Amino acid sequence: AIIGESAKLFTSSWDGECKIWNLGSYELETQLVSQNERIRSLAATQDGSKVALGLHSGKILMIDLEEPSKVKKIPGHTDVVASLSIDSTGERLVSGSWDRSIRIWSLNNNKEISSDKLLTGITAVKWAPKDEVIYSADFSGTVTSWNV
């Protein structure tokens, strides 16, 4: 994820690491997370203050960059969290998983707001620009729009 005009790049990988890079100097700024589980998806708020990581196990890690050592684990999915997207306000996160569920979370308290189940695993989720619709794609190749 590239964050606005801050020239910062957030990266994650299957080796369990999440890093922040400076795009001006191409230097590593910080390593946010280093753990023993594959990171399958990443989303950041537009201002770069929070990062969500979707794990292979189905957990979501929330990191507030003001307190990066206090990583919050959000349970809910039972399989790979394949995709994450944060709305433009930075208040809601949508997650899509191979467990066939789409879940919307409040980033104010890390609680689930709503969820729905599809017929097959989710491969991608994305908020529309005005945060009124979520788009999802699944293993069948179907793209679905969800009014929020």
C-alpha positions in Angstrom: 0.0 0.0 0.0 1.3 3.4 -0.9 0.1 6.1 1.6 -1.0 9.4 0.1 1.6 12.1 -0.3 3.8 10.7 2.5 5.9 8.8 0.1 5.7 5.7 2.3 5.2 2.1 1.1 3.9 -0.6 3.3 4.9 -4.2 2.3 4.1 -7.6 3.7 5.2 -11.1 2.8 4.7 -14.8 3.4 7.8 -14.7 5.7 5.6 -12.9 8.3 7.2 -9.5 8.0 5.6 -6.1 7.4 7.8 -3.2 6.6 7.6 0.6 5.9 9.8 2.0 3.1 10.6 5.6 2.2 9.9 6.0 -1.5 12.1 9.1 -1.7 15.2 7.4 -0.5 14.2 3.8 -1.1 15.4 3.1 2.4 13.8 0.8 5.0 12.2 3.0 7.7 11.0 0.4 10.0 10.0 -3.2 10.4 6.5 -3.2 12.0 6.0 -6.9 12.4 8.1 -10.1 12.3 6.2 -13.2 13.2 6.0 -16.9 12.2 2.8 -16.8 10.1 2.3 -15.9 6.5 0.8 -12.4 5.8 -1.6 -12.8 2.9 -3.1 -9.3 2.7 -2.5 -5.7 3.8 -4.5 -2.5 4.0 -3.7 0.9 5.5 -5.7 4.0 6.3 -5.3 6.9 3.9 -3.3 8.9 6.4 -1.0 5.9 7.2 -1.9 5.9 10.9 -3.2 2.3 11.0 -2.3 -0.9 9.2 -4.3 -4.1 8.9 -2.7 -7.5 8.1 -4.6 -10.5 7.0 -3.0 -13.8 8.1 -3.0 -17.3 6.6 -4.8 -18.6 9.8 -7.8 -16.3 9.4 -6.7 -13.7 12.0 -6.4 -10.0 11.3 -3.6 -8.0 13.0 -4.3 -4.3 13.6 -1.4 -2.0 14.1 -1.7 1.7 15.3 1.5 3.4 14.2 1.4 5.6 17.3 1.8 2.4 19.4 3.2 -0.2 17.0 4.3 -2.6 19.7 0.7 -3.0 20.8 -0.5 -5.3 18.0 -4.2 -6.2 18.3 -5.4 -9.6 17.1 -8.9 -9.7 15.6 -10.3 -13.3 15.4 -13.3 -14.1 13.2 -12.3 -15.8 10.0 -11.5 -19.5 9.9 -9.3 -19.6 6.8 -6.9 -17.3 4.9 -7.8 -13.6 5.0 -7.2 -13.0 1.3 -8.1 -9.3 1.0 -8.6 -6.2 3.2 -9.8 -2.7 2.4 -10.2 0.3 4.7 -12.8 2.9 4.0 -11.9 6.6 3.2 -12.7 7.7 6.8 -10.4 5.1 8.3 -13.2 3.9 10.6 -14.2 0.6 8.9 -12.3 -2.4 7.5 -13.8 -5.0 5.2 -12.2 -8.4 5.1 -12.6 -11.3 2.6 -11.6 -14.8 3.4 -11.3 -18.3 1.8 -13.9 -19.3 4.5 -16.4 -17.7 2.1 -17.2 -14.8 4.4 -17.0 -11.0 4.1 -16.9 -9.1 7.3 -17.0 -5.4 8.1 -15.2 -4.3 11.3 -15.2 -1.1 13.3 -11.6 0.2 13.6 -12.7 2.3 16.7 -13.1 -0.9 18.8 -12.0 -3.8 16.4 -15.5 -5.3 16.7 -17.4 -6.9 13.8 -20.2 -4.7 12.5 -21.7 -7.2 10.0 -20.9 -10.2 7.9 -22.2 -12.3 5.0 -21.4 -15.7 3.6 -21.0 -16.5 -0.1 -20.9 -19.8 -2.0 -17.2 -19.9 -2.5 -14.0 -18.3 -1.1 -13.3 -14.6 -1.4 -10.3 -13.4 -3.3 -10.7 -9.6 -3.2 -12.6 -6.9 -1.5 -12.6 -3.1 -2.1 -14.6 -0.1 -0.8 -16.0 2.1 -3.5 -14.8 5.7 -3.4 -17.8 7.1 -1.5 -17.8 4.1 1.0 -21.4 3.2 0.1 -20.6 0.0 -1.8 -18.1 -2.8 -1.3 -17.0 -4.9 -4.3 -15.9 -8.5 -3.9 -14.5 -11.2 -6.1 -14.5 -14.9 -5.4 -13.1 -18.2 -6.6 -15.8 -18.6 -9.2 -14.8 -15.4 -10.9 -17.9 -13.5 -9.9 -17.7 -9.9 -8.9 -20.5 -8.8 -6.5 -21.4 -5.3 -5.2 -22.7 -4.9 -1.7 -24.7 -1.8 -0.6 -23.5 -0.7 2.9 
